[in-house]
Amino acid sequence: MRLFMKYIFHMLHIQDLEVQIEDNKVLNWVSMEFELGKNYCILGKNWSWKSSLAMTIMWHPTYEISHGEILLDQADVLEMDPEERAKVWIFLAFQNIPEVKWVKLFEFLRTIYNSRREKKESFVAFKRTILPYLEELGIDKEFLWRDLNVWFSGGERRKIEILQLKLLEPKYIFLDEVDSGLDVDAFRSVASLLQAINSSENTFVIITHYFTILEYIDVDKVFVMEDGLIKREWGKEIAEEVQKLWFEA
């Protein structure tokens, strides 16, 4: 096993990760470090398996880990169930946001909010908490009484995810193809809202093949993935080189 530099305490550390779906290997000896307060981008064309990393970290049952480790501030993430991983400040913004019938948005938000708190907020107290966020994000309060994401547009679903980010304040935020399902105006709105959330207290890991989001969120390092392998890693300037290679060749 390769030796790494001494861990920085506030860091999500992935070492020699191998992952498969049934007999198909999707991640091959992937090693990465995400330091809190810095932003990262994982670039890859479709079927490069770049989204598999985020799914693996959040313990999607389809992805089987055959080798490697994932450490968060030196704690073993692989020993945690999905709820525990969420509680230790890891958040995944889905490429395709699911809809959940029979679960009202208000109760969903109150449940995830209270899961982080020793003193649980009542219906009335949480309503006072959530309404300013709705106003800030331009979300109609009537959405609170609708089934979670059912008949929501792509832009509305993304705003609900951003609302969750504001409520939960996670530290490591994986943004998996967040442009998916958005028109140009909706994307600009979502990208600007994400830009406002980003701070020295969190880390964005942007998973994409769409370079425009990098105009809104500065990244410190870019990983280029192909066939489940990290082919290159460098500063933000590598994204411009990859863009020319992909679209001007």
Secondary structure, 3 states (H helix, E strand, C coil): CCCCCCCCCCEEEEEEEEEEECCEEEEEEEEEEEECCCCEEEECCCCCCHHHHHHHHCCCCCCEEEEEEEEECCEEHHHCCHHHHHHCCEEEECCCCCCEEEEEHHHHHHHHHHCCCCCCCCHHHHHHHHHHHHHHHCCCHHHHHCEECCCCCHHHHHHHHHHHHHHHCCCEEEEECCCCCCCHHHHHHHHHHHHHHCCCCCEEEEEECCHHHHHCCCCCEEEEEECCEEEEEECCHHHHHHHHHHHCC
